[in-house]
């Protein structure tokens, strides 16, 4: 779901987590705040795979018309974390993952393979979201200039809430070299709200925690929709949770992964340094493969 590239690790050592005496973590301490996030994302033990599942709805938002429910969605992310020690920034962790999200029919729940665009009337092939990898920059208690990690955690009775907003604005790989002049940057917002029982996530006697999560994404149209610059956006709204294992995923996801994405049963290796995949980079590969089989028809000159 976060689109960043992990860079070099000179002077940084990746270590296995060492068991310590159980204690209660303090969200106001930078070292504990990072530990809490690692426990939410993966778990205290390095190299142990963690699986998140989410389910939700996908709407269109176009000026001057009512929002439309276009799709439902079923998604999963499988990840692992590794402890990273930096002499100045402290004990942190890096996270590596890959994820799948299926576009499903709101009425039948079945995976949509082909879709008729209601604005253009054109039948298009649906490209499911399958991004590998989706890695996260290493998180440390202190930044390079010594500033402490800002968690923004919120204690709400028996719950600990962990909100995370990620504004995205970057070069769209499907456009040309003049986007700074004419626009066309990729512009989106991803909002993650994790919430866990405080007594579970703050007590280190528990090897991991199982937060619930809400996920909202506001983004451009999916490129496979062939909207050709039409004004509007997609709004994704989903809820989910961390699961005990891959086997706890819904049958629909497990069957689709077995048939089309078998590597997604495991997280990437902890030292994975590949550039992150996004829907746009994945679509370019997907579209290029189809063009090899059926080249696009040239449009007549105007």
Protein Blocks (a to p, Z undefined) as FASTA:
>chain_A
ZZcddddfehiacddddddddddddfkbmklmmmmmmmmmnomcghiacddddddddddd
dehiacddfbdcdddddddddddddfklopcdddddddddddddfklopacfbdcdfklo
pacddddddddddddddddfbdfkopacdfkpacehjbccdddddddddddfkbcfklmm
ngoiacddddddddddfklmmmmkbmbdcddddddddddddfklonnopacddddddddd
ddfbfklpcfklmmmmmmmmmmlmpccdfklcbdcddfklmmmmmmmmmmmmmccddddd
ZZ
